[in-house]
Amino acid sequence: MNYSRRTLFQIAASIAAGSTVRGADETKRDMIVRSARPYDAEMPMSGFKHYLTPIENFFVRSHHYTPTVELQSWRLSVEGEVASKLSLTIDDLKKMPKVEIVGVCECAGNTRGIYEPSMPGLQWEYGGVGNAKWGGVRLADVLKRAGIKTSGIEVLFDGADVPVGTMPEFQRTIPVRRALHPNTLLAYEMNGQTLPVAHGFPLRVIVPGWASDSWVKWVTRIQVLDKEFEGFFMKTAYRYPVKLAAPGVAVPPDKMRPVQSLRVKSVIAAPLIGSQISVGKQTVVSGAAWAGDDSPITGVDVSLDGGRSWKPAALGVDKSQFGWRLWQLNWTPAVEGYYNVLSRAKTASDIQPFAYEWNPSGYQNNTVHRVGVEVVAGEPHPPTAAASTAIPARDIPANVRAACMTCHGSDVMEQQRLTRAQWDREVTKMVNWGAPVKDADRGAILDYLTSKWGYRPR
């Protein structure tokens, strides 16, 4: 794979400095690492016990390696369909009226790992999400300062991260109407602290109620466009079928629309799957619930019998238009046995479904969460940890390492459950992005990927 000098420098800096060295960062703790390179990490289930997610537990999604940003030389460029181009420092932004909003940031692919049949991508379970207080300036104030023209249709965001090889840049747009909404921010703070590097230091787009693919990090350029953007991450990636499709069916990009609003969803934080509970002893079933930009959470119901009956959970006192609501239900099981505990959130206009809508990228899975627990006599035992399926890098064939592990580690491959046809499509995509796959090696590489990380039912 051929790298530019700039990319090689960033890769070296990332490895040497543990991803980056600039900005006020928190050490990530107890995270489920989905990819070490680029860094993608899932929040542990304990994170759902907090109204504001601790930064050290807040999930991270990165398409490219984390950039190193020097604040002294950083500038925000505003251009395109505006009366006056702007070049703003962070101090310029901080002189403008500050706004704070509590909002859920959720990866569009959160809970992808629960889909059947499986599809490629990071296999997020439930923790590709977090709730934080974001502080910054209204995007509308910046655009009005530049004199946004009526010819503007979309607003494009570009960050400081540099693509690996020939991968496309991560560039996203939002409609002008959403850009001018008073709740859309350019944030330089998170939970009252300087925005951490992993979360976009020094500036990140905040689109409350929308999936985090629109929350572009490390923003350096804003461009107002007079037409729809044709970039990969708008026209091909992060799209959802206009019409429902049968499971496993491929849907062409032109038959899909961009992912935008989040869907009503709840997650059970306690008890954990596989837990044991003592009969006759009170336990607390608890978690968090959130929704998109239409309406906030109005209630959460809990079932202790697999969905036959439901009880309303008590909602926490902390609430905001775009943040999540904590909830809990006290339960004292009277009989030993295996119980399916379910949670179902609702808003004024929607309710969490039992079945997911198939889409080829596994986006926006918001099905009812189910946790299996066992009620026992005597003292309970903690849940058994799942056995690791990791394969040491030295045991992976050299041709697979050369073809697949230049840009990322084996951790990305180990979480997949793909058919040979799916692996074939993935290899083709990576070749198009610069992966050095020789024609003579392709068959052997596919054989290995399919044998080690082929489709297997859950």
N, C-alpha and C positions, 0 to 999 in steps of 0.2 A: 504494500500500500504506500502511495506517495503522499508525504506530508509537506506542507509549507513550513518555512522556517518559523513562522509565528505559531503554528500548531505544535511543532516539536518543542518550542520553548514552553508553551503552556502545559504540555504533557509532562515535561521534565519538572516544571515548577509544581505541578499538582502532586507528582509522586514524591518529590523531595520535601514538600511542605505539608503533606497530608491533606491535599486538595487545595488549600489556599491559606494565606496568612494575613489578609487585610480585613478590617472591620471588627466589630465586637461580636465574637462568636461564642456559643455555648457548646461544650462537649456533649455529643450525643450519647445517651445512656440507654441500655436495655432495648436497643432498637433491633428490628428484624431487617437485616441487610438483604435487599433483593439484588443489588448490584454494587460491588465495591468500586467499580470503574466503568463508566461514570457512577457517581454515588447516588443510590436510590435506597431509601430506608423507610420502613413501615413502623408506625407507632405501636407500642405494645398495648394490649387490651386495658392495662391499668390507666392509660391516658384518658379513657372515657369516664373516669371518675372525677375529672377536673372540669370546671366550667371553662376556664382559660387553660389551654394545653400548655404545660411547661415547655419552653423552647427546646430543652434537651430531649424531649420526647416527641417533638413535632415532626411529622413525616417530611421527607425530602424527595422531590422528583427532579431529575436532571437529564436532559437529552444529550448534552455534551459535557465535557469536563468543566469543572468549576473554574471560572476565570479569576485572575488576580486583578483587582481594581485599585488604582492609586487615586485616592480622593482628591489630591491636590491638582491632578490633571483631568479629572473626570468632568465631563460636561453633558448636559441633556440638550440635544438638538431637537428643535420643533420646526418642521418644514412642510412643504407640499402646498395644499390649498389653504394658505393663510396669507394675510396681508403683510405680515412681517415675520421673517425667520428669527428664531430665538436660539440663544446659546446660554443655558442657565447653569450656575453652580449649585451645589447643595445649599449654600448659604442664601442664594437667591430664592430658592424654594421655601426655605424656613422663614423668610421674611413675609411670605404670603400667609393668609389665614389658615390656621391649623385645624384639621378635622380628625376626630377619632371615631372609628366604627368597629364594633365586635362582629366578626363574620367567620363562617365556616369555609375553610379552604379544603376542597376534596378533589382528588385526582379523578378524572373522568373514568379511568379504568379501575377504580377502587372496587374490590370484590370480584374482579375478573377471574381470580383463581377458583371461584365457586361454580363457574359456568360449566355446563355439559351440553354438547361436546366442547372440549377445550379449544382454545385458540392461542396463537403466539402472543408474546408480550410479557411484561413483568407480572408475575402471578400474585398480585395483591390479594390479601384476604379482606380484613375489615379495617385495618389501620392506615390506609392511604388517605388520611383526613386529619384535620385538627381545627381547633377553634381558638382564635386569637383576637386581641385588640390591636387594630392597625392604626397608626398615626401618620398623617401626611397632609397633602394638599389635594383639593378637588382637581381632577383632570380638567373639568370644565373651566376652572379659573385659569389654568395654563393655556388652554386652547383659546379662550376669549382674550387673553393677554396678547396672543399671537394674531388675533383677528381672524378666526376661522371663517371661511367663505361658505356661502350657501351651496356651492358646487361640491362640497365635501360629502362623500357617501360612507366611507369607512375610515377608521383610524388604525394605522399600522404601528406595531411596537417591535423594536429590535433591541437585543441585549448584547452584552459584552462577550458572551460565550462564543467560542469559535468551533465550527463543525469539525469532526474527525474525518479525515480522508475526503471523500466526495459526498458525504452526507449533506443534505440541505440545511440551511440555517433555520433555527427555530424562530420563526416570525409569525405573529398572529395579528389578526385584526378584529375589531368589534365595530358594530354599526355606530354612526355618529350619534344617533339618539341615545345609545347606551353610554357613549363616551361623555356626553353632556349631562348625564343623570347626576344629581348631586351626591349620590352615594358611591360613585366610581372615583377611586383615589389613586394618587401616586404616593406610596407609603415609604417613609424612611425610618419608621419605628415599628416595633413589634412587641407587644406586652410591656410597653413603657421603656424599652431598651432600643439602642441603635439596631437597625435591621441587621440580623446576622448574615454572614457571607452565604451560607447554604440556602438562605431564603431570599437572596436577591440584592444584598448590599451593593450600592448605597440606595437603590430605588427599585421598587416593584409596583406593578400594576395590581390594583385590588378591584375586583368586579364582584361585589357581594351578591350571593344568590346564584352565581354561575360557577361552573366547574373550573378547576384551576388551570386548565390549558389556556384560558384567557388571562391568567394572572402572570404575565411575562415578568421574568426576573432580570436583574442587572441592566435595567433599561438605560440605553444611551441615545436612542433616537425615536422620535415620534413623527410620523408622516401622515398627513391628512390626504386621502386619496379621492379622486373623482370617479372611481370605478372599483369593482370588486377585485380583491387581491387574488392573484393566481398562484401563490406559493404553495409548496407541498403540504405544509401543516394546516392549510385551510381547504385546499381543493382535493386532497387525498386522505390525509390523516385527520383524526378527531372529527369524524363524520358519523351520523346515525341514520339508518334507513328511513325514508319518507313513509314507506309502507312496511308493515311487519313481514318478516321473511321466515321461512322454515329453518329449524336448527341445521347448521352446517352449510347453508347456502351462501355462496359468495354474492355480494351486492356491489355493483360498480359505483365508483365515487359520485357519478353524476345522478345517481338515484338516491343519494343521501344528502343530508343537510348538516351544517356544523353543530357540534354539541354546544349547548348553551346552559340553560337553567338546570340546577340540581333537582333531584326528585326527593319526595318525602321518604324518610328512612330512619330506622332506629337500630341500635346495636346493644346487645346485652354484654355488659362488662363483667358482671358477676351474677351467678357463679360461672366459672369457666367450663368449657366443654370437657367432659370426662371427670368432673368433680364428684366427690362423695359428700353427702350431707347426713348428719345424724338425725334419725327419726325423733320427732317430738321437740326438736330444737329450732328456734326461730332463726331464719336466714334472710338476708336482704337480696332480692333480685333487683339489679340496678343497671343503668346504662345512660345513653344519650340519644337524642332524636333531633333531626334537623330537616329543613326543606329548602326549596329554591326561592326565587324572587317573587312568587305569586302571593303566598300567604304564609305566616309563621305556624309553628306547631300548636295545635289546639288540644292534643291529648295523646296518650300512649296507653294501649291496652296490653295486658299480659295474660297468656294462657299457660296453665300448669298441667294441662292434659292433652297436649298435642293439637290444640285448636278447637276442641269441643265446646269449651266455655271460656269467657274472657272476663278479666277484672281490670278496672281502671287503676293505673299507677298514679302516684302522687308526683306532680311536677315540681322541680326545684324553683326557688324564688328568683334566681338569676335568669333574666331573659332579655332578648333584644330582637330586632326585626330579622337579622340575618345570622345570629348566633344559634348554637344548639341549646336544647333544654335538657338538663339532667332529670332523671326520673327514678323512682324506686317503688317497690312493693314488698311488704313484709310477708313472709311465708313460713308457716310451721307445718311441715309434712307430718301426717299422722300415720302413714302406712309405708312400710319398706317397699322398694321397687325402683324401676327405671322410669324416669319422667322426661318428657319432651317439653321444655320451657320455650315459649315463643313470645316475641314482642312485635307490636304492630302500631306504627305511628300514623297520625292523621292530621290534616289541616282542614280548613273550612271547605275546601273544594276537592280534596284527594285523600286517598288512604293507601297504605303500603300493601303491595300485592303479594300473593303467594307464589306466583310463577313469573319468571323473568321473560322479557321480550328479547328474542335472539337478535344479535347483531354481530358482524364478523370480527369486531375488535374488542368485544366484551365491555362496552361502555355502559355506565349508569345502571348497574345491577343494584336494585333496591328492594329485593325480595325480603319477606319476613325472615327475621333472624331466628334460628332454632339452636338451642343448646341442650344436649343430652346430659342428664345428671342422674346419679344413683343415690337413693336414700337407703341408708344402712343402719343397723343396730350397732352401738358402740362407737369407737373413735373412727372418723373418716381418714382415708389416705389421700395424699395430694395427687393431682392428675399426673399420668405418666407422660414424659416427654417423648415426642416422636423421634424415631431413629433417623440419623443423618444419612442422606443418600449422596453426599459429596464424594467426588473422586479426586484424589491428589493429582495436581497438574502433571506431575512426572509420569503418571500412568496413562495420560491421554496421548494418543498417537501424535507424532510430530506434525503430520500433514493437517490434522484437525487443529492443533495449537496454532500453526502458522496461518491457517485460513480463518479461524473463528475467534482467536484470543488476542489479536493485535489491538483491538479497540476495547474489548471488555473481557472479564474473567469467565471461568467456567460456571460461576454461580448463576449467570443469566441462563445458560443452557440447562443446568440441572433442575430448574424449577418448571421446565416445559413438559408438556404431555402431548406431543404432536404426532400425527400420522406421517408416513413417509412423504405423501403428497404435500403436507403442510411444511415439513422440513425442506422439501425441494423448493417451495416458493420462498421460504426464508433465505436459503442459500442464494437464490437468484437476486433477491433484494439486496443482500449484503455484497454480492459481486457488483451490482450496479452502484453501490456506495464505496467501491474500492477494495473489497476484500480479495486477497491474492489466492483465488481458487483456480488451480490448474484443471483443465478439462480431463486429464488422465486420472486426477484424484477425486473428481466429483462423486463418482459412484461409491468409492470406499468411504468418503466422508459421510455421505447419506446413510450408508449401511451402519456406520458407527453411531451417528446421532439417533437413528431410529432404534437401534438395539439398546442403547443406554437410556435414552430419554424419549422413547416412543409413547404413543397413547396408551394409557392404562386407566380403567374405570376407578373411580374413587371408592 
